[in-house]
Amino acid sequence: MALARTRSMALIGVDGHIVEIEAHLGDGPAGVTIVGLPDTALREARDRIRAAVVNSGEQWPEGHITISLSPASLPKRGSGFDLAIAAAVLAAEGAAPAMPLHSAVVMAELGLDGRTRAVSGVLPAVLAGTRCGCRTFVVARGNAAEAGLVPGVEVVAVSSLSDLLARLRGEPSSEPFAEEDGSAPARDDPADAADARKPDLADVLGQPVARRAVEVAAAGGHNLMMIGPPGTGKSLLAERLPTVLPQLSSEESIEVTAVHSAADMLPDRSPLIVDPPFCAPHHTATRAAIVGGGSTRLRPGCVSLAHRGALFLDEAPEFARGVLDSLRQPLETGEVTVARSAATVRFPARFLLVLAANPCPCGKAGNACTCSSTQRRRYLARLSGPLLDRVDLKVELLPVAHAELLADRAYAESSATVAERVAKARGRATARLAGTPWNTNAAVPGAELRRRFPVAPAAMRVLATALERGEISARGLDRSLRVSWTLADLAGRPEPTTEDTAYAYALWTGRAQ
């Protein structure tokens, strides 16, 4: 009888957990038993691993093999345990030294010919491993760049089971297989990339108020809603919002990349996401698709894929009422908690929400509209009051005449120009919020905003009067205050003036001109 141990990682949501894999070779009829809450893909590993071992020129052990995955109460899913199980079995047989495996975390899927294949969730797994004190990670070559994003770790990239065994035995590494999965994809020619024109805010003409609202939303991290008939530029503005957002910091890039890695949605060309993400789900998306979840595997939803970026819901009233209301928790807390019988996971979800809607079901403007007033009210009533209360900026877009489009060309600023002002405004907010857990105006709680950063009574008069008249809620007042601070930051003023609070109130009510 023989026993060997290796380590791998189980990913639940975006949180990784160390799994100790024990392989025991005992007497009895030939076979493999895997215990420790494996899912179907992991149970099938015994057939993949046996074929990979034999096709790698190694001897498959005789007798009964028991593989234990510890902790036994932790659900294990996926094929990322294949290489670790194969190494443990061969180490128990004596075909490979066991000691080097004790200090490494092994994550890779095996093909029937012994090649390693990349798996999803490697980056969050490596991050979790470093928090547990692990420093050496063995991964497929296709995951090497992703795992190497974490500083201070040793990444061992192997292309096959034979490659790993050769390294363990101290033999020269041979590469008998073509690296279909491990080789880096061919990069586009730089000239071709330069020719691909990026969206620019200057492309949207005739909507100066809406362009200003996009700038304010980017500068303060405020949620935005645009109402207008088709063709007025709602989608164009939403798609250009990421071009004026600041680039992600190193810490934010790792955080965002980890979420996309867990969802198996990393870009093919680059393992690190440096630009704010933009997610635009279809209006038929389910609640699980938006907030995350799943029956067999807990996956991040659109709100988490838009973390540190923007979530765009086009034709927002067409989304299911339950889907829209499920956004209220992440908008307040910046995270989503998904509870299932097997586990409860938390996904980060601090995003900028952009809603777009037609003014009525037919979508036509002015005298061309055939909808009754009741139909129009019922259509927009699909957006609940509590959800709209969390939207700081509301803008109405009107059809633009040809003459207005031509005249606006001289005033439409490029994304680069607006992004420069946004960066300066964010810098002022960061300096003001230094020593606090917040870095944008939209993230500051209302109570802390009023206590730490009081506004002059003269500037508050507009909002106080609206509150007394019942035209704005207490939450709306706080959100208007946040917007007024953003307007002051964009203008370079030390605190909001009456002009700032009045315009913030107009943006909150949708009456900005």
Secondary structure as a PSIPRED ss2 file (coil, helix, strand):
# PSIPRED VFORMAT (PSIPRED V4.0)

   1 M C   1.000  0.000  0.000
   2 A E   0.000  0.000  1.000
   3 L E   0.000  0.000  1.000
   4 A E   0.000  0.000  1.000
   5 R E   0.000  0.000  1.000
   6 T E   0.000  0.000  1.000
   7 R E   0.000  0.000  1.000
   8 S E   0.000  0.000  1.000
   9 M E   0.000  0.000  1.000
  10 A E   0.000  0.000  1.000
  11 L E   0.000  0.000  1.000
  12 I E   0.000  0.000  1.000
  13 G C   1.000  0.000  0.000
  14 V C   1.000  0.000  0.000
  15 D E   0.000  0.000  1.000
  16 G E   0.000  0.000  1.000
  17 H E   0.000  0.000  1.000
  18 I E   0.000  0.000  1.000
  19 V E   0.000  0.000  1.000
  20 E E   0.000  0.000  1.000
  21 I E   0.000  0.000  1.000
  22 E E   0.000  0.000  1.000
  23 A E   0.000  0.000  1.000
  24 H E   0.000  0.000  1.000
  25 L E   0.000  0.000  1.000
  26 G E   0.000  0.000  1.000
  27 D C   1.000  0.000  0.000
  28 G C   1.000  0.000  0.000
  29 P C   1.000  0.000  0.000
  30 A C   1.000  0.000  0.000
  31 G E   0.000  0.000  1.000
  32 V E   0.000  0.000  1.000
  33 T E   0.000  0.000  1.000
  34 I E   0.000  0.000  1.000
  35 V E   0.000  0.000  1.000
  36 G C   1.000  0.000  0.000
  37 L C   1.000  0.000  0.000
  38 P E   0.000  0.000  1.000
  39 D C   1.000  0.000  0.000
  40 T H   0.000  1.000  0.000
  41 A H   0.000  1.000  0.000
  42 L H   0.000  1.000  0.000
  43 R H   0.000  1.000  0.000
  44 E C   1.000  0.000  0.000
  45 A H   0.000  1.000  0.000
  46 R H   0.000  1.000  0.000
  47 D H   0.000  1.000  0.000
  48 R H   0.000  1.000  0.000
  49 I H   0.000  1.000  0.000
  50 R H   0.000  1.000  0.000
  51 A H   0.000  1.000  0.000
  52 A H   0.000  1.000  0.000
  53 V H   0.000  1.000  0.000
  54 V H   0.000  1.000  0.000
  55 N H   0.000  1.000  0.000
  56 S C   1.000  0.000  0.000
  57 G C   1.000  0.000  0.000
  58 E C   1.000  0.000  0.000
  59 Q C   1.000  0.000  0.000
  60 W C   1.000  0.000  0.000
  61 P C   1.000  0.000  0.000
  62 E C   1.000  0.000  0.000
  63 G C   1.000  0.000  0.000
  64 H E   0.000  0.000  1.000
  65 I E   0.000  0.000  1.000
  66 T E   0.000  0.000  1.000
  67 I E   0.000  0.000  1.000
  68 S E   0.000  0.000  1.000
  69 L E   0.000  0.000  1.000
  70 S E   0.000  0.000  1.000
  71 P C   1.000  0.000  0.000
  72 A C   1.000  0.000  0.000
  73 S C   1.000  0.000  0.000
  74 L C   1.000  0.000  0.000
  75 P C   1.000  0.000  0.000
  76 K E   0.000  0.000  1.000
  77 R C   1.000  0.000  0.000
  78 G C   1.000  0.000  0.000
  79 S C   1.000  0.000  0.000
  80 G C   1.000  0.000  0.000
  81 F C   1.000  0.000  0.000
  82 D H   0.000  1.000  0.000
  83 L H   0.000  1.000  0.000
  84 A H   0.000  1.000  0.000
  85 I H   0.000  1.000  0.000
  86 A H   0.000  1.000  0.000
  87 A H   0.000  1.000  0.000
  88 A H   0.000  1.000  0.000
  89 V H   0.000  1.000  0.000
  90 L H   0.000  1.000  0.000
  91 A H   0.000  1.000  0.000
  92 A H   0.000  1.000  0.000
  93 E H   0.000  1.000  0.000
  94 G C   1.000  0.000  0.000
  95 A C   1.000  0.000  0.000
  96 A C   1.000  0.000  0.000
  97 P C   1.000  0.000  0.000
  98 A C   1.000  0.000  0.000
  99 M H   0.000  1.000  0.000
 100 P H   0.000  1.000  0.000
 101 L H   0.000  1.000  0.000
 102 H H   0.000  1.000  0.000
 103 S C   1.000  0.000  0.000
 104 A E   0.000  0.000  1.000
 105 V E   0.000  0.000  1.000
 106 V E   0.000  0.000  1.000
 107 M E   0.000  0.000  1.000
 108 A C   1.000  0.000  0.000
 109 E E   0.000  0.000  1.000
 110 L E   0.000  0.000  1.000
 111 G C   1.000  0.000  0.000
 112 L C   1.000  0.000  0.000
 113 D C   1.000  0.000  0.000
 114 G C   1.000  0.000  0.000
 115 R E   0.000  0.000  1.000
 116 T E   0.000  0.000  1.000
 117 R E   0.000  0.000  1.000
 118 A C   1.000  0.000  0.000
 119 V C   1.000  0.000  0.000
 120 S C   1.000  0.000  0.000
 121 G C   1.000  0.000  0.000
 122 V H   0.000  1.000  0.000
 123 L H   0.000  1.000  0.000
 124 P H   0.000  1.000  0.000
 125 A H   0.000  1.000  0.000
 126 V H   0.000  1.000  0.000
 127 L H   0.000  1.000  0.000
 128 A H   0.000  1.000  0.000
 129 G H   0.000  1.000  0.000
 130 T H   0.000  1.000  0.000
 131 R H   0.000  1.000  0.000
 132 C C   1.000  0.000  0.000
 133 G C   1.000  0.000  0.000
 134 C C   1.000  0.000  0.000
 135 R C   1.000  0.000  0.000
 136 T E   0.000  0.000  1.000
 137 F E   0.000  0.000  1.000
 138 V E   0.000  0.000  1.000
 139 V E   0.000  0.000  1.000
 140 A E   0.000  0.000  1.000
 141 R H   0.000  1.000  0.000
 142 G H   0.000  1.000  0.000
 143 N H   0.000  1.000  0.000
 144 A H   0.000  1.000  0.000
 145 A H   0.000  1.000  0.000
 146 E H   0.000  1.000  0.000
 147 A H   0.000  1.000  0.000
 148 G C   1.000  0.000  0.000
 149 L C   1.000  0.000  0.000
 150 V C   1.000  0.000  0.000
 151 P C   1.000  0.000  0.000
 152 G C   1.000  0.000  0.000
 153 V C   1.000  0.000  0.000
 154 E E   0.000  0.000  1.000
 155 V E   0.000  0.000  1.000
 156 V E   0.000  0.000  1.000
 157 A E   0.000  0.000  1.000
 158 V E   0.000  0.000  1.000
 159 S C   1.000  0.000  0.000
 160 S E   0.000  0.000  1.000
 161 L H   0.000  1.000  0.000
 162 S H   0.000  1.000  0.000
 163 D H   0.000  1.000  0.000
 164 L H   0.000  1.000  0.000
 165 L H   0.000  1.000  0.000
 166 A H   0.000  1.000  0.000
 167 R H   0.000  1.000  0.000
 168 L H   0.000  1.000  0.000
 169 R H   0.000  1.000  0.000
 170 G C   1.000  0.000  0.000
 171 E C   1.000  0.000  0.000
 172 P C   1.000  0.000  0.000
 173 S C   1.000  0.000  0.000
 174 S C   1.000  0.000  0.000
 175 E C   1.000  0.000  0.000
 176 P C   1.000  0.000  0.000
 177 F C   1.000  0.000  0.000
 178 A C   1.000  0.000  0.000
 179 E C   1.000  0.000  0.000
 180 E C   1.000  0.000  0.000
 181 D C   1.000  0.000  0.000
 182 G C   1.000  0.000  0.000
 183 S C   1.000  0.000  0.000
 184 A C   1.000  0.000  0.000
 185 P C   1.000  0.000  0.000
 186 A C   1.000  0.000  0.000
 187 R C   1.000  0.000  0.000
 188 D C   1.000  0.000  0.000
 189 D C   1.000  0.000  0.000
 190 P H   0.000  1.000  0.000
 191 A H   0.000  1.000  0.000
 192 D H   0.000  1.000  0.000
 193 A H   0.000  1.000  0.000
 194 A H   0.000  1.000  0.000
 195 D H   0.000  1.000  0.000
 196 A C   1.000  0.000  0.000
 197 R C   1.000  0.000  0.000
 198 K C   1.000  0.000  0.000
 199 P C   1.000  0.000  0.000
 200 D C   1.000  0.000  0.000
 201 L H   0.000  1.000  0.000
 202 A H   0.000  1.000  0.000
 203 D H   0.000  1.000  0.000
 204 V C   1.000  0.000  0.000
 205 L C   1.000  0.000  0.000
 206 G C   1.000  0.000  0.000
 207 Q C   1.000  0.000  0.000
 208 P H   0.000  1.000  0.000
 209 V H   0.000  1.000  0.000
 210 A H   0.000  1.000  0.000
 211 R H   0.000  1.000  0.000
 212 R H   0.000  1.000  0.000
 213 A H   0.000  1.000  0.000
 214 V H   0.000  1.000  0.000
 215 E H   0.000  1.000  0.000
 216 V H   0.000  1.000  0.000
 217 A H   0.000  1.000  0.000
 218 A H   0.000  1.000  0.000
 219 A H   0.000  1.000  0.000
 220 G H   0.000  1.000  0.000
 221 G C   1.000  0.000  0.000
 222 H C   1.000  0.000  0.000
 223 N C   1.000  0.000  0.000
 224 L E   0.000  0.000  1.000
 225 M E   0.000  0.000  1.000
 226 M E   0.000  0.000  1.000
 227 I E   0.000  0.000  1.000
 228 G C   1.000  0.000  0.000
 229 P C   1.000  0.000  0.000
 230 P C   1.000  0.000  0.000
 231 G C   1.000  0.000  0.000
 232 T C   1.000  0.000  0.000
 233 G C   1.000  0.000  0.000
 234 K H   0.000  1.000  0.000
 235 S H   0.000  1.000  0.000
 236 L H   0.000  1.000  0.000
 237 L H   0.000  1.000  0.000
 238 A H   0.000  1.000  0.000
 239 E H   0.000  1.000  0.000
 240 R H   0.000  1.000  0.000
 241 L H   0.000  1.000  0.000
 242 P H   0.000  1.000  0.000
 243 T H   0.000  1.000  0.000
 244 V H   0.000  1.000  0.000
 245 L C   1.000  0.000  0.000
 246 P C   1.000  0.000  0.000
 247 Q C   1.000  0.000  0.000
 248 L C   1.000  0.000  0.000
 249 S C   1.000  0.000  0.000
 250 S H   0.000  1.000  0.000
 251 E H   0.000  1.000  0.000
 252 E H   0.000  1.000  0.000
 253 S H   0.000  1.000  0.000
 254 I H   0.000  1.000  0.000
 255 E H   0.000  1.000  0.000
 256 V H   0.000  1.000  0.000
 257 T H   0.000  1.000  0.000
 258 A H   0.000  1.000  0.000
 259 V H   0.000  1.000  0.000
 260 H H   0.000  1.000  0.000
 261 S H   0.000  1.000  0.000
 262 A H   0.000  1.000  0.000
 263 A C   1.000  0.000  0.000
 264 D C   1.000  0.000  0.000
 265 M C   1.000  0.000  0.000
 266 L C   1.000  0.000  0.000
 267 P C   1.000  0.000  0.000
 268 D C   1.000  0.000  0.000
 269 R C   1.000  0.000  0.000
 270 S C   1.000  0.000  0.000
 271 P C   1.000  0.000  0.000
 272 L C   1.000  0.000  0.000
 273 I C   1.000  0.000  0.000
 274 V C   1.000  0.000  0.000
 275 D C   1.000  0.000  0.000
 276 P C   1.000  0.000  0.000
 277 P C   1.000  0.000  0.000
 278 F E   0.000  0.000  1.000
 279 C E   0.000  0.000  1.000
 280 A C   1.000  0.000  0.000
 281 P C   1.000  0.000  0.000
 282 H C   1.000  0.000  0.000
 283 H C   1.000  0.000  0.000
 284 T C   1.000  0.000  0.000
 285 A C   1.000  0.000  0.000
 286 T C   1.000  0.000  0.000
 287 R H   0.000  1.000  0.000
 288 A H   0.000  1.000  0.000
 289 A H   0.000  1.000  0.000
 290 I H   0.000  1.000  0.000
 291 V H   0.000  1.000  0.000
 292 G C   1.000  0.000  0.000
 293 G E   0.000  0.000  1.000
 294 G C   1.000  0.000  0.000
 295 S C   1.000  0.000  0.000
 296 T C   1.000  0.000  0.000
 297 R C   1.000  0.000  0.000
 298 L C   1.000  0.000  0.000
 299 R E   0.000  0.000  1.000
 300 P C   1.000  0.000  0.000
 301 G C   1.000  0.000  0.000
 302 C H   0.000  1.000  0.000
 303 V H   0.000  1.000  0.000
 304 S H   0.000  1.000  0.000
 305 L H   0.000  1.000  0.000
 306 A C   1.000  0.000  0.000
 307 H C   1.000  0.000  0.000
 308 R C   1.000  0.000  0.000
 309 G C   1.000  0.000  0.000
 310 A E   0.000  0.000  1.000
 311 L E   0.000  0.000  1.000
 312 F E   0.000  0.000  1.000
 313 L E   0.000  0.000  1.000
 314 D C   1.000  0.000  0.000
 315 E C   1.000  0.000  0.000
 316 A H   0.000  1.000  0.000
 317 P H   0.000  1.000  0.000
 318 E H   0.000  1.000  0.000
 319 F C   1.000  0.000  0.000
 320 A C   1.000  0.000  0.000
 321 R H   0.000  1.000  0.000
 322 G H   0.000  1.000  0.000
 323 V H   0.000  1.000  0.000
 324 L H   0.000  1.000  0.000
 325 D H   0.000  1.000  0.000
 326 S C   1.000  0.000  0.000
 327 L C   1.000  0.000  0.000
 328 R H   0.000  1.000  0.000
 329 Q H   0.000  1.000  0.000
 330 P H   0.000  1.000  0.000
 331 L H   0.000  1.000  0.000
 332 E H   0.000  1.000  0.000
 333 T H   0.000  1.000  0.000
 334 G C   1.000  0.000  0.000
 335 E E   0.000  0.000  1.000
 336 V E   0.000  0.000  1.000
 337 T E   0.000  0.000  1.000
 338 V E   0.000  0.000  1.000
 339 A E   0.000  0.000  1.000
 340 R C   1.000  0.000  0.000
 341 S C   1.000  0.000  0.000
 342 A C   1.000  0.000  0.000
 343 A C   1.000  0.000  0.000
 344 T E   0.000  0.000  1.000
 345 V E   0.000  0.000  1.000
 346 R E   0.000  0.000  1.000
 347 F E   0.000  0.000  1.000
 348 P E   0.000  0.000  1.000
 349 A C   1.000  0.000  0.000
 350 R C   1.000  0.000  0.000
 351 F C   1.000  0.000  0.000
 352 L E   0.000  0.000  1.000
 353 L E   0.000  0.000  1.000
 354 V E   0.000  0.000  1.000
 355 L E   0.000  0.000  1.000
 356 A E   0.000  0.000  1.000
 357 A E   0.000  0.000  1.000
 358 N C   1.000  0.000  0.000
 359 P C   1.000  0.000  0.000
 360 C C   1.000  0.000  0.000
 361 P C   1.000  0.000  0.000
 362 C C   1.000  0.000  0.000
 363 G C   1.000  0.000  0.000
 364 K C   1.000  0.000  0.000
 365 A C   1.000  0.000  0.000
 366 G H   0.000  1.000  0.000
 367 N H   0.000  1.000  0.000
 368 A H   0.000  1.000  0.000
 369 C C   1.000  0.000  0.000
 370 T C   1.000  0.000  0.000
 371 C C   1.000  0.000  0.000
 372 S C   1.000  0.000  0.000
 373 S H   0.000  1.000  0.000
 374 T H   0.000  1.000  0.000
 375 Q H   0.000  1.000  0.000
 376 R H   0.000  1.000  0.000
 377 R H   0.000  1.000  0.000
 378 R H   0.000  1.000  0.000
 379 Y H   0.000  1.000  0.000
 380 L H   0.000  1.000  0.000
 381 A C   1.000  0.000  0.000
 382 R C   1.000  0.000  0.000
 383 L C   1.000  0.000  0.000
 384 S C   1.000  0.000  0.000
 385 G H   0.000  1.000  0.000
 386 P H   0.000  1.000  0.000
 387 L H   0.000  1.000  0.000
 388 L H   0.000  1.000  0.000
 389 D C   1.000  0.000  0.000
 390 R C   1.000  0.000  0.000
 391 V C   1.000  0.000  0.000
 392 D C   1.000  0.000  0.000
 393 L E   0.000  0.000  1.000
 394 K E   0.000  0.000  1.000
 395 V E   0.000  0.000  1.000
 396 E E   0.000  0.000  1.000
 397 L C   1.000  0.000  0.000
 398 L C   1.000  0.000  0.000
 399 P C   1.000  0.000  0.000
 400 V C   1.000  0.000  0.000
 401 A C   1.000  0.000  0.000
 402 H H   0.000  1.000  0.000
 403 A H   0.000  1.000  0.000
 404 E H   0.000  1.000  0.000
 405 L H   0.000  1.000  0.000
 406 L H   0.000  1.000  0.000
 407 A H   0.000  1.000  0.000
 408 D H   0.000  1.000  0.000
 409 R C   1.000  0.000  0.000
 410 A C   1.000  0.000  0.000
 411 Y C   1.000  0.000  0.000
 412 A C   1.000  0.000  0.000
 413 E C   1.000  0.000  0.000
 414 S C   1.000  0.000  0.000
 415 S H   0.000  1.000  0.000
 416 A H   0.000  1.000  0.000
 417 T H   0.000  1.000  0.000
 418 V H   0.000  1.000  0.000
 419 A H   0.000  1.000  0.000
 420 E H   0.000  1.000  0.000
 421 R H   0.000  1.000  0.000
 422 V H   0.000  1.000  0.000
 423 A H   0.000  1.000  0.000
 424 K H   0.000  1.000  0.000
 425 A H   0.000  1.000  0.000
 426 R H   0.000  1.000  0.000
 427 G H   0.000  1.000  0.000
 428 R H   0.000  1.000  0.000
 429 A H   0.000  1.000  0.000
 430 T H   0.000  1.000  0.000
 431 A H   0.000  1.000  0.000
 432 R H   0.000  1.000  0.000
 433 L C   1.000  0.000  0.000
 434 A C   1.000  0.000  0.000
 435 G C   1.000  0.000  0.000
 436 T C   1.000  0.000  0.000
 437 P C   1.000  0.000  0.000
 438 W C   1.000  0.000  0.000
 439 N C   1.000  0.000  0.000
 440 T C   1.000  0.000  0.000
 441 N H   0.000  1.000  0.000
 442 A H   0.000  1.000  0.000
 443 A H   0.000  1.000  0.000
 444 V C   1.000  0.000  0.000
 445 P C   1.000  0.000  0.000
 446 G H   0.000  1.000  0.000
 447 A H   0.000  1.000  0.000
 448 E H   0.000  1.000  0.000
 449 L H   0.000  1.000  0.000
 450 R H   0.000  1.000  0.000
 451 R H   0.000  1.000  0.000
 452 R H   0.000  1.000  0.000
 453 F C   1.000  0.000  0.000
 454 P C   1.000  0.000  0.000
 455 V C   1.000  0.000  0.000
 456 A C   1.000  0.000  0.000
 457 P H   0.000  1.000  0.000
 458 A H   0.000  1.000  0.000
 459 A H   0.000  1.000  0.000
 460 M H   0.000  1.000  0.000
 461 R H   0.000  1.000  0.000
 462 V H   0.000  1.000  0.000
 463 L H   0.000  1.000  0.000
 464 A H   0.000  1.000  0.000
 465 T H   0.000  1.000  0.000
 466 A H   0.000  1.000  0.000
 467 L H   0.000  1.000  0.000
 468 E H   0.000  1.000  0.000
 469 R C   1.000  0.000  0.000
 470 G C   1.000  0.000  0.000
 471 E C   1.000  0.000  0.000
 472 I C   1.000  0.000  0.000
 473 S C   1.000  0.000  0.000
 474 A H   0.000  1.000  0.000
 475 R H   0.000  1.000  0.000
 476 G H   0.000  1.000  0.000
 477 L H   0.000  1.000  0.000
 478 D H   0.000  1.000  0.000
 479 R H   0.000  1.000  0.000
 480 S H   0.000  1.000  0.000
 481 L H   0.000  1.000  0.000
 482 R H   0.000  1.000  0.000
 483 V H   0.000  1.000  0.000
 484 S H   0.000  1.000  0.000
 485 W H   0.000  1.000  0.000
 486 T H   0.000  1.000  0.000
 487 L H   0.000  1.000  0.000
 488 A H   0.000  1.000  0.000
 489 D H   0.000  1.000  0.000
 490 L H   0.000  1.000  0.000
 491 A H   0.000  1.000  0.000
 492 G C   1.000  0.000  0.000
 493 R C   1.000  0.000  0.000
 494 P C   1.000  0.000  0.000
 495 E C   1.000  0.000  0.000
 496 P C   1.000  0.000  0.000
 497 T C   1.000  0.000  0.000
 498 T H   0.000  1.000  0.000
 499 E H   0.000  1.000  0.000
 500 D H   0.000  1.000  0.000
 501 T H   0.000  1.000  0.000
 502 A H   0.000  1.000  0.000
 503 Y H   0.000  1.000  0.000
 504 A H   0.000  1.000  0.000
 505 Y H   0.000  1.000  0.000
 506 A H   0.000  1.000  0.000
 507 L H   0.000  1.000  0.000
 508 W H   0.000  1.000  0.000
 509 T H   0.000  1.000  0.000
 510 G C   1.000  0.000  0.000
 511 R C   1.000  0.000  0.000
 512 A C   1.000  0.000  0.000
 513 Q C   1.000  0.000  0.000
